[in-house]
Amino acid sequence: MSGLPEKDLFVARYAARLRAEAASVGVVIDDLQCTQLLTHLWLVLSANEQVNLTAITSPEEAITKHVVDSLLFLKPYREGAGRYLDMGTGAGYPGIVLEIMEPRPGVLLDSRNKKIDACRRFCDELGLVDVACCAERIEDHAREHREDYGTITARALAPLGVILEYAQPLLTPGGYVIASKGSLSGEELKHGSEVAELLGFEGVSCETFQLPRGAGKREILVYRKVGDSSVRLPRKAGMATKRPL
């Protein structure tokens, strides 16, 4: 594994950095959580040499932009309930991070088989027994899992309105969708609010965070499903992005 130290050395080398960066965004991690979070990152960076999981190859940058970025979901995630779904999980961010911090049954969903195969190996290595890994389009998954999830997460996935459309048929009544946006324009927020009303969501919160070491701003938006959609969902695969509501 070119450039990466062995797993135990990697964990020891970066533990203090991860703890400090997590604390800077208000998250305290214990010894086991720290080890598991860094082991997951080591597995991701190791697998990335064979499978394209992330464009970030620096451990220091990945700690901030993957691990700490995912920890920003934790507060609203804890306020949610029920089985969770991580849409477009990629290498398991934020889904695996949240499972390490707050274990409960959930599903990591991505349309790319190679990424889900990698997540399956990561979960096995980490002993995360309550997590299922599924390679499927979100719209197709919704046809078989209507209102199956109490909490849905989405990180760097799609415009806000699209995320809400994806989540609506999958969420139980009263369920939460938590979305992270690196750059949220007023236009996107306005459109998201219009789509939310159309689909039976109410806005719960919108918090702004600064990532450590000047790595950028994040908006964490939370919506609750409070009613029925006035649009029949899910639409055909791809329609949410091709013809947004």
ZIURHU-V343337 format. One record per pair of residues at least 4 apart in sequence whose C-alpha atoms are under 8 Angstrom apart, sorted by the first residue. I is the first residue (numbers start at 0). J is the second residue. D is the distance in whole Angstrom. If there is no record, write none. Layout:
i=I j=J d=D
i=I j=J d=D
This chain:
i=0 j=4 d=8
i=0 j=45 d=6
i=0 j=48 d=8
i=3 j=9 d=8
i=3 j=45 d=8
i=4 j=8 d=6
i=4 j=9 d=6
i=5 j=9 d=6
i=6 j=10 d=6
i=6 j=38 d=7
i=6 j=41 d=7
i=7 j=11 d=6
i=8 j=12 d=6
i=9 j=13 d=6
i=9 j=37 d=8
i=9 j=41 d=7
i=10 j=14 d=6
i=10 j=34 d=6
i=10 j=37 d=6
i=10 j=38 d=7
i=13 j=17 d=6
i=13 j=37 d=8
i=13 j=59 d=8
i=14 j=18 d=6
i=14 j=33 d=6
i=14 j=34 d=7
i=14 j=37 d=7
i=15 j=19 d=6
i=16 j=20 d=6
i=17 j=21 d=6
i=17 j=33 d=7
i=17 j=62 d=7
i=17 j=63 d=8
i=17 j=67 d=8
i=18 j=22 d=6
i=18 j=27 d=7
i=18 j=28 d=7
i=18 j=33 d=7
i=19 j=23 d=6
i=20 j=24 d=7
i=20 j=63 d=7
i=20 j=67 d=7
i=20 j=211 d=6
i=21 j=25 d=6
i=21 j=26 d=5
i=21 j=27 d=6
i=21 j=28 d=7
i=21 j=67 d=6
i=21 j=70 d=7
i=22 j=26 d=5
i=22 j=27 d=6
i=23 j=211 d=7
i=24 j=67 d=8
i=24 j=71 d=7
i=24 j=208 d=8
i=24 j=209 d=8
i=24 j=210 d=8
i=24 j=211 d=8
i=26 j=70 d=7
i=28 j=32 d=6
i=28 j=33 d=6
i=28 j=100 d=8
i=29 j=33 d=6
i=30 j=34 d=6
i=31 j=35 d=6
i=32 j=36 d=6
i=32 j=99 d=6
i=32 j=100 d=6
i=33 j=37 d=6
i=34 j=38 d=6
i=35 j=39 d=6
i=35 j=99 d=7
i=35 j=125 d=7
i=36 j=40 d=6
i=36 j=66 d=7
i=36 j=96 d=7
i=36 j=99 d=7
i=37 j=41 d=6
i=38 j=42 d=6
i=38 j=125 d=8
i=39 j=43 d=6
i=39 j=121 d=7
i=39 j=125 d=7
i=40 j=44 d=6
i=40 j=58 d=8
i=40 j=61 d=8
i=40 j=62 d=8
i=40 j=66 d=8
i=41 j=45 d=6
i=42 j=46 d=6
i=42 j=121 d=7
i=43 j=47 d=6
i=43 j=52 d=7
i=43 j=90 d=7
i=43 j=121 d=8
i=44 j=48 d=7
i=44 j=53 d=8
i=44 j=56 d=7
i=44 j=58 d=8
i=46 j=50 d=6
i=46 j=52 d=8
i=46 j=117 d=7
i=47 j=51 d=5
i=47 j=52 d=5
i=47 j=53 d=7
i=50 j=113 d=7
i=50 j=114 d=8
i=52 j=89 d=7
i=52 j=90 d=6
i=52 j=114 d=7
i=53 j=90 d=7
i=55 j=60 d=7
i=55 j=61 d=6
i=56 j=60 d=8
i=56 j=61 d=7
i=57 j=61 d=6
i=58 j=62 d=6
i=59 j=63 d=7
i=60 j=64 d=6
i=61 j=65 d=5
i=61 j=66 d=7
i=62 j=66 d=5
i=62 j=67 d=6
i=63 j=67 d=5
i=63 j=68 d=6
i=63 j=210 d=7
i=63 j=211 d=7
i=63 j=214 d=7
i=64 j=68 d=5
i=64 j=210 d=8
i=64 j=214 d=7
i=65 j=69 d=6
i=65 j=92 d=7
i=65 j=93 d=8
i=66 j=70 d=6
i=66 j=92 d=7
i=66 j=93 d=8
i=66 j=96 d=7
i=67 j=71 d=7
i=67 j=210 d=8
i=68 j=72 d=8
i=68 j=210 d=7
i=69 j=73 d=8
i=69 j=92 d=6
i=69 j=93 d=5
i=69 j=96 d=7
i=69 j=97 d=8
i=69 j=154 d=8
i=70 j=93 d=7
i=70 j=96 d=7
i=70 j=97 d=7
i=71 j=208 d=8
i=71 j=219 d=7
i=72 j=76 d=6
i=72 j=93 d=8
i=72 j=97 d=8
i=72 j=177 d=7
i=72 j=179 d=8
i=72 j=219 d=7
i=73 j=77 d=6
i=73 j=97 d=7
i=73 j=100 d=8
i=74 j=78 d=7
i=75 j=79 d=6
i=75 j=177 d=7
i=75 j=221 d=7
i=76 j=80 d=8
i=76 j=97 d=8
i=76 j=150 d=7
i=76 j=177 d=8
i=77 j=101 d=7
i=79 j=149 d=7
i=79 j=150 d=6
i=79 j=174 d=7
i=79 j=175 d=6
i=80 j=149 d=5
i=80 j=150 d=6
i=80 j=174 d=7
i=81 j=103 d=8
i=81 j=104 d=8
i=81 j=148 d=6
i=81 j=149 d=4
i=81 j=150 d=7
i=82 j=103 d=7
i=82 j=104 d=5
i=82 j=105 d=5
i=82 j=106 d=8
i=82 j=147 d=7
i=82 j=148 d=5
i=82 j=149 d=5
i=82 j=150 d=7
i=83 j=103 d=8
i=83 j=104 d=7
i=83 j=105 d=5
i=83 j=106 d=6
i=83 j=148 d=5
i=83 j=149 d=6
i=83 j=150 d=5
i=83 j=151 d=6
i=83 j=152 d=8
i=84 j=94 d=8
i=84 j=105 d=6
i=84 j=106 d=5
i=84 j=107 d=6
i=84 j=108 d=7
i=84 j=148 d=6
i=84 j=150 d=6
i=84 j=151 d=5
i=84 j=152 d=6
i=85 j=93 d=7
i=85 j=94 d=5
i=85 j=105 d=8
i=85 j=106 d=6
i=85 j=107 d=5
i=85 j=108 d=6
i=85 j=151 d=6
i=85 j=152 d=5
i=85 j=153 d=6
i=86 j=107 d=7
i=86 j=108 d=5
i=86 j=109 d=7
i=86 j=137 d=7
i=86 j=151 d=7
i=86 j=152 d=6
i=86 j=153 d=5
i=86 j=154 d=8
i=86 j=156 d=8
i=87 j=107 d=8
i=87 j=108 d=6
i=87 j=109 d=5
i=87 j=110 d=7
i=87 j=153 d=7
i=87 j=154 d=8
i=87 j=156 d=6
i=88 j=92 d=6
i=88 j=93 d=7
i=88 j=94 d=7
i=88 j=107 d=6
i=88 j=108 d=6
i=88 j=109 d=6
i=88 j=153 d=8
i=88 j=154 d=8
i=89 j=109 d=6
i=89 j=114 d=6
i=89 j=115 d=7
i=90 j=114 d=6
i=90 j=115 d=8
i=90 j=117 d=7
i=90 j=118 d=6
i=91 j=95 d=5
i=91 j=96 d=7
i=91 j=107 d=7
i=91 j=118 d=6
i=92 j=96 d=6
i=92 j=154 d=7
i=93 j=97 d=6
i=93 j=152 d=8
i=93 j=153 d=8
i=93 j=154 d=7
i=94 j=98 d=6
i=94 j=107 d=6
i=94 j=152 d=8
i=95 j=99 d=6
i=95 j=122 d=8
i=96 j=100 d=6
i=97 j=101 d=6
i=97 j=102 d=7
i=98 j=102 d=4
i=98 j=103 d=7
i=98 j=127 d=8
i=98 j=130 d=8
i=99 j=127 d=8
i=102 j=129 d=8
i=103 j=129 d=6
i=104 j=129 d=5
i=104 j=130 d=6
i=105 j=129 d=7
i=105 j=130 d=5
i=105 j=131 d=6
i=106 j=130 d=6
i=106 j=131 d=5
i=106 j=132 d=6
i=106 j=133 d=7
i=107 j=115 d=8
i=107 j=118 d=8
i=107 j=130 d=7
i=107 j=131 d=6
i=107 j=132 d=5
i=107 j=133 d=6
i=108 j=115 d=7
i=108 j=132 d=6
i=108 j=133 d=5
i=108 j=134 d=6
i=108 j=135 d=7
i=108 j=137 d=8
i=109 j=114 d=7
i=109 j=115 d=6
i=109 j=133 d=7
i=109 j=134 d=5
i=109 j=135 d=6
i=109 j=136 d=7
i=109 j=137 d=8
i=110 j=134 d=5
i=110 j=135 d=5
i=110 j=136 d=5
i=110 j=137 d=8
i=111 j=115 d=7
i=111 j=134 d=6
i=111 j=135 d=7
i=112 j=116 d=6
i=112 j=134 d=5
i=113 j=117 d=6
i=114 j=118 d=6
i=115 j=119 d=6
i=115 j=132 d=6
i=115 j=133 d=6
i=115 j=134 d=6
i=116 j=120 d=6
i=116 j=132 d=8
i=117 j=121 d=6
i=118 j=122 d=6
i=118 j=132 d=7
i=119 j=123 d=6
i=119 j=131 d=8
i=119 j=132 d=6
i=120 j=124 d=6
i=121 j=125 d=6
i=122 j=126 d=6
i=122 j=127 d=5
i=122 j=128 d=7
i=122 j=130 d=7
i=123 j=127 d=6
i=123 j=128 d=7
i=135 j=139 d=7
i=135 j=140 d=6
i=136 j=140 d=6
i=136 j=236 d=7
i=137 j=141 d=6
i=137 j=165 d=7
i=137 j=236 d=8
i=138 j=142 d=7
i=138 j=165 d=7
i=138 j=233 d=6
i=138 j=234 d=7
i=138 j=235 d=7
i=138 j=236 d=6
i=139 j=143 d=7
i=139 j=236 d=7
i=140 j=144 d=6
i=141 j=145 d=5
i=141 j=168 d=6
i=141 j=169 d=6
i=141 j=233 d=7
i=142 j=233 d=7
i=144 j=169 d=6
i=145 j=168 d=6
i=145 j=169 d=5
i=145 j=170 d=7
i=146 j=168 d=6
i=146 j=169 d=4
i=146 j=170 d=4
i=146 j=171 d=4
i=146 j=172 d=7
i=147 j=169 d=6
i=147 j=170 d=6
i=147 j=171 d=6
i=148 j=169 d=6
i=148 j=170 d=5
i=148 j=171 d=6
i=148 j=174 d=7
i=149 j=170 d=6
i=149 j=171 d=5
i=149 j=172 d=8
i=149 j=173 d=8
i=149 j=174 d=5
i=149 j=175 d=6
i=150 j=170 d=7
i=150 j=174 d=6
i=150 j=175 d=5
i=150 j=176 d=6
i=150 j=177 d=8
i=151 j=166 d=7
i=151 j=170 d=7
i=151 j=175 d=6
i=151 j=176 d=5
i=151 j=177 d=6
i=152 j=176 d=6
i=152 j=177 d=5
i=152 j=178 d=6
i=153 j=162 d=7
i=153 j=176 d=8
i=153 j=177 d=6
i=153 j=178 d=5
i=153 j=179 d=6
i=154 j=178 d=6
i=154 j=179 d=5
i=154 j=180 d=7
i=155 j=179 d=6
i=155 j=180 d=6
i=155 j=181 d=7
i=156 j=162 d=7
i=157 j=161 d=6
i=157 j=162 d=6
i=158 j=162 d=6
i=158 j=187 d=7
i=159 j=163 d=6
i=159 j=178 d=8
i=159 j=187 d=7
i=159 j=188 d=7
i=159 j=190 d=8
i=159 j=191 d=5
i=160 j=164 d=6
i=160 j=187 d=8
i=160 j=190 d=6
i=160 j=191 d=4
i=160 j=192 d=8
i=160 j=194 d=6
i=160 j=195 d=7
i=160 j=243 d=7
i=160 j=244 d=7
i=161 j=165 d=6
i=161 j=239 d=6
i=161 j=240 d=7
i=161 j=243 d=7
i=161 j=244 d=8
i=162 j=166 d=6
i=162 j=178 d=8
i=163 j=167 d=6
i=163 j=176 d=7
i=163 j=191 d=8
i=163 j=194 d=7
i=163 j=195 d=7
i=163 j=198 d=8
i=164 j=168 d=8
i=164 j=194 d=8
i=164 j=198 d=7
i=164 j=232 d=8
i=164 j=233 d=8
i=164 j=239 d=7
i=165 j=169 d=8
i=165 j=233 d=7
i=165 j=239 d=8
i=166 j=170 d=6
i=166 j=176 d=7
i=167 j=198 d=7
i=167 j=224 d=7
i=167 j=228 d=8
i=167 j=232 d=8
i=168 j=232 d=6
i=168 j=233 d=7
i=170 j=174 d=6
i=170 j=175 d=7
i=170 j=176 d=8
i=170 j=224 d=7
i=171 j=224 d=7
i=172 j=224 d=6
i=172 j=225 d=6
i=172 j=226 d=7
i=173 j=223 d=6
i=173 j=224 d=5
i=173 j=225 d=6
i=174 j=223 d=6
i=174 j=224 d=5
i=175 j=221 d=7
i=175 j=222 d=6
i=175 j=223 d=5
i=175 j=224 d=7
i=176 j=221 d=6
i=176 j=222 d=5
i=176 j=223 d=7
i=177 j=219 d=7
i=177 j=220 d=6
i=177 j=221 d=5
i=177 j=222 d=7
i=178 j=219 d=6
i=178 j=220 d=5
i=178 j=221 d=7
i=179 j=217 d=7
i=179 j=218 d=6
i=179 j=219 d=5
i=179 j=220 d=6
i=180 j=217 d=6
i=180 j=218 d=5
i=180 j=219 d=7
i=180 j=220 d=8
i=181 j=215 d=7
i=181 j=216 d=6
i=181 j=217 d=5
i=181 j=218 d=6
i=182 j=216 d=7
i=182 j=217 d=7
i=182 j=218 d=8
i=183 j=187 d=6
i=183 j=188 d=7
i=183 j=218 d=7
i=184 j=188 d=6
i=185 j=189 d=6
i=186 j=190 d=6
i=187 j=191 d=6
i=188 j=192 d=6
i=189 j=193 d=6
i=190 j=194 d=6
i=191 j=195 d=6
i=192 j=196 d=6
i=192 j=202 d=8
i=193 j=197 d=6
i=194 j=198 d=6
i=194 j=244 d=7
i=195 j=199 d=6
i=195 j=200 d=5
i=195 j=201 d=6
i=195 j=202 d=8
i=196 j=200 d=6
i=196 j=201 d=7
i=197 j=228 d=6
i=197 j=229 d=6
i=197 j=230 d=7
i=198 j=226 d=8
i=198 j=227 d=6
i=198 j=228 d=4
i=198 j=229 d=6
i=198 j=230 d=7
i=199 j=224 d=6
i=199 j=225 d=6
i=199 j=226 d=4
i=199 j=227 d=5
i=199 j=228 d=5
i=199 j=229 d=8
i=200 j=222 d=6
i=200 j=223 d=5
i=200 j=224 d=4
i=200 j=225 d=6
i=200 j=226 d=7
i=201 j=222 d=6
i=201 j=223 d=5
i=201 j=224 d=7
i=201 j=225 d=7
i=202 j=220 d=8
i=202 j=221 d=6
i=202 j=222 d=5
i=202 j=223 d=6
i=203 j=220 d=8
i=203 j=221 d=5
i=203 j=222 d=5
i=203 j=223 d=6
i=204 j=219 d=8
i=204 j=220 d=6
i=204 j=221 d=5
i=204 j=222 d=7
i=205 j=218 d=7
i=205 j=219 d=6
i=205 j=220 d=4
i=205 j=221 d=6
i=206 j=218 d=6
i=206 j=219 d=5
i=206 j=220 d=7
i=207 j=216 d=7
i=207 j=217 d=6
i=207 j=218 d=5
i=207 j=219 d=6
i=208 j=216 d=6
i=208 j=217 d=5
i=208 j=218 d=6
i=208 j=219 d=8
i=209 j=213 d=7
i=209 j=214 d=8
i=209 j=215 d=6
i=209 j=216 d=5
i=209 j=217 d=6
i=210 j=214 d=5
i=210 j=215 d=6
i=210 j=216 d=6
i=210 j=217 d=7
i=211 j=215 d=8
i=228 j=232 d=8
i=234 j=238 d=6
i=234 j=239 d=7
i=237 j=241 d=6
i=238 j=242 d=5
i=238 j=243 d=7
i=239 j=243 d=5
i=239 j=244 d=7
